[in-house]
Structure formats: C-alpha cells, structure tokens
Amino acid sequence: MRFIYWNTKKNSDASVILEILNEEFPDVLFLSETEESLILNILSQLDSINYKHFENPGCDRIKIIARKNLNVSLSKQSTYYSALRDSENDVTIVSVHLPSQLYQNIDGLKGFMRDFRHEIDQEIGSSVNDNIILIGDFNINPFDKPMIDFDGFSASNSKTLKKESVHLSKRKSLYYNPTWMLYAKNNFPGTIYYRRPSAFSYDVLEHHFLDQVLLSYNMSQNIFSEKISILEKTTHHTFFDATSNSIKLSDHLPLIYEYKIA
C-alpha cells in the first residue's frame, strides 16, 4: 500500500493534485487545509484516472482521494482525524491534522497527545494487538516530548522497539515512528520551515517534521518492507526548490509512505 499526505495550505490549483495522482500512484491521497469544492470540481478528471473522492463526513480537517477499486471502508471519524479500515489486510489507517503548535504551549500539546493516544487505544485498537497506521500533520516533531514521552503518545525511533514500557508500575504499549529515517537529509531536515525560539519551544531549530507516520507495535512487526520519503517535485510542479532551499506551493511538503505486509 502507498499513501501520500499533504497539507496544501488552501492551494487551489487542482492540477497539482491531479499530477501527484498521475505520477505517484498512491492508493490513498490524504489532504488537509483543502476545500472540498476543489475536489468536487475535478470528479470527472479523477474518474478518468481511476480515482474517486472518498467522502468522510464527521471530519472536516481531512479530505480523501482513493483508488476506485480500493477495498476500504470508513471507520471512526473525529474532529482531528479520519480513519479507514482495510479489512482485507486487517489494517486501520488513520489520517490526522492535529492542533497547531503556533497557538499552544508544549505542556498543553502534551496533554492533548496523551488524550489523543488514549482515544486511539479505545476507539481504533491496541498497539500490541492491532495493525494501525497514523499519517498526517501532528504539529510536533518526532523528538518533541508530546510525541516521545511516556505520558505523551509514546512513539519510539526504533523498529526493534519493545512492546511496552513500564514506569512506576504503570505499563504502556509503544508506537514506532519511521519518520526518523528522513533526518539523513540535513540540508532541509523537515516538511515545514518554522523559526524558533517561539512560544512553543525555546530551541533554535527551523526545519521540522511535523508531518509524520506512526505504526502500532503489531504493525511494525508485520511489515516486510517500508519506504518513507518527501515529494519534492512532479513534472510541472516544484514543492521543494533546492536552489533556494525553500518550500513552494504550500508551507508543507507532501509525505509518502509505502509498505508491504509479510
């Protein structure tokens, strides 16, 4: 399966979306900050390349375009996420667009991530027992405390992670974050540029992987192969300009994740 997530920042050029589909061939394209009218205006073009608008009432922050022959069904919908169920492969895919760090203190976001993880455990499934993929704009970095702390989301940077962690007799299952692999590219280590220090953090980092992929422990153990990458350009559209080391078309770069189950 191949997924792409892109926060478009209300980019209204439908040709960009169509070219992504035509050249990258995702099974599902998840979009944030995208007007539904933009997709409705290209339904015939989507149909001609074997894609469809996958309606997901209940989540306005995520829009979905999927292959016409893809056998998935709508699962849990919430303000901040939209879930699809791939029953054939026993996988739940959750696309997220979480609250912006521009308007939150890090402690507030940590509390949100703690509650969000609890909701995923209750509504979607167990990290230890179920195949779960989360992809989207988490609005925190892979290393930020809301993501890695025991009392946050508890997402590890290691594929050989243990099932769970124990602290003061409390037990918590872990998630695997393959986004860490993208830090090998150090000229622009991120999917977004945002200057710090800020109200959120006192560090000096300016490039951030706010767009990420997370896998439940069970999913991480069932994957035969995986590939995560950033889409920098298509034939007629440039998302990342290497000359100026800057993002174009949006303030986020599209994130691609592909995997095969053993």
N, C-alpha and C positions, 0 to 999 in steps of 0.2 A: 504494500500500500504506500501511496505517496501523497503527502499533504503539503499545502502551502498556506501560510498565514501572512496577511498583510494588513497593517493599519494604514489606510490610504490618506488619512487627514483630509477627508472630503474631496479627494481628487475626482473630478467629474469627467475625465477622459476615458470613456468606455473602451477605446481602442487598446489601452494599456492592459485592461483585464482580459480582453479577447486574445491579445498576443501572449500573455502569460499562459493561458489555457492551450493555445495552439502550439506553443513551443516547449512548454514544460510538462504538459500532460499530467497534471495532478488528478488523483481520484477525487479529492475534495479541495476546493479553494475557500478558505475562511477569510472574511473581510470585516474590518472594523472601521468605524467612522465613515461609513459608506451609505449614501442614501438609497433606499430600496427602489426609488423611481429610476435610478441609473440602471439597475439590473432589469427592471421591468421593460425598459426601453430597448433592451437587446435580447429579448427572449427568442426571437426568430433566429438571430445570429448564433445564440447559444445552441439552439436546437440543430442548426446546420452542422455544428462541430461535435454533436453528441453530448452536449451538456444541458443541464437544467437548473433553474432556480429551485433550491430546496427550501421550502418555506418552513420557518421555525417560530411560530407565534409563541410569545412568552419571553423572548429575549431580543430586545431591540438593538443591543450593542454588537451583535454578531450577525452577519449575512452569510449565506452558504450557497455555493455553486458546486454541483456534484455531477459526476458522470451519469448519464441517463440510465445505464444498465447496472449501476452500483446498487448492491443489495444491502442497504442500511435503512434503519428506521429512526424516527425521532424518539429521543429519550428525555430525560429531565431538562427542563428549561427554567432559567433563573435570570435575575437582573444582570448578573455579571458573567454568565456562561450559558452555552448551548451544547447539549450532549447528543451524540448519535450512537446508535447501537448496531454493531456489525455482528449479528448473531451467528453467521456462517463461520467466522473465525473466533467467536467468543471474546470480542474486544469492544470496549466502550471508549469513544473518542470525545473528549471534552475541549471545546474551544473557549478561551477566556479573554475578556477585556476588563481587567481589574482596575480599581480606583487609582487615579494619578497621584504620584508622589509629589507633584507640584503643590498640592493643596493639603498634604498630610504630613504629620510628624512621623518619624520612623517607628516610634512606640505605638502610634495609632495604627500604622500599617501592619505591624507585627501582631497586634490584637486581631486585626481583620484576617490576616493569613491563618492565625490559629483557628478562628471560627470557620474560615473557608475550608481548611483541611478537615475539620470535624464534619462539615456538611458533605464534603466529598465522601468521607468514610460512611456516613449514614445514608446518603441518597444514591451514590454511584456504586460503591463497593469497597472491599478491603484491599489494601496494598499487597498483603501477603497472599490472598486467595484469588484475586480477580485481575484480569488484563485491562489496564486503564492507561490511556494516553491523554495528557493535557498539553495543548498547544495554544499559544497566543501571547498577548501583551499582559505580562504580570506586573508591570510598572515597578519592579525591583530587579536588582541584579542577581545572578546566581549565587554570589557571595554575600549578599546583604543578609543581615540577621533574621529578618522576617522569613527568608527562604530556608536558611540552613539551621536555625536554632531548634532545639528540642521542643520548645514551646511556641515554635512558629510552624512552618509547613513541614520541616524535617526532610529536606531534599539533599542527597549526597552527591558528590562529584565522582564517585567510584561505581563502576559497573559490577564490581565484586563486593558490593556493599552487603552488610549483614541484614537479616530480615527485619530486625528491630533493635532499638536502643533502650537501655534501662537507666533511669536516673531517680534516685531516692525512692526506689521500689515501684516507680511508675514505668510502664512499658509503652513504647510507641513504634509502630512499623515505619519503615523509611521508603522514600522515593529516590529514583535515580534521575540525575539531570545531565543528559548528553550534551547540553549547550556548552558545557565547559570545554569541549573539544574545539570550539571555534576561537578560543583565545590564542591559538597558534599564530593567528594573523594579527600582528601587533601594530600595523600602521593605522588601522581603524578597528580596534577590538570592540565592536558593538553593532547594534542595529539602529542606534539613535545617538545623536550628539546632544549633550546637555551639560552646561557648565556647572561646576561646583567650586567652592562650597555653596551650599544652599540651605534653605530652612529644613530640608530633609536630612542632609548629611554634611559634615564638616570636611570631608576628604576633597582631594583636588582632581579626581578623575573626571574626564569629559566625555568618554565613549562608554556606552552602556548596552549590555544585552538584556534589555527589558523584555524582548520577545524571546520566548524560550519553549523548550519541550521538556516535559516531565513524564517519567514512566513509573508505574507501580512496581514494587519488587517482583511480583509474579510476572509482569510483562517483561521486565528486564531479563529474566531468566529464560523466557520462552522465545526471545528474538534470536534468529540465526545470523542476521546481518542488519546493519543500520548505517545510514548516512545522513548527516546534517550539514546544511550549507546555507549561504546567503545568496539570493538572486541579485546580481549586480547589473545585469543588462539583458535586454532582448534585442531582436533585430533593429527595431526602430525606437526603442526607449531605453534610456540610461537611468538606473536607480542610484548607482554609485559612480561618481566621477573621480577616477584615480588621480587625475592631474591636480585637481583642487582638493582632493581628499574630503569630499563632501557628498551629502545625500541630496538627490533630486526627486521630484515628483511627489514626495511626501516628506515627513520628518522621520519615518521608519523605513527600514529595508525589509523586503519580503523574506520570510524564513521558510526553508524547505526541509522536510523530514521524511525519509523513506526507510522502510523496514521490511524484512521478511521474517515470518514466524517459522521456527524449526518444525 
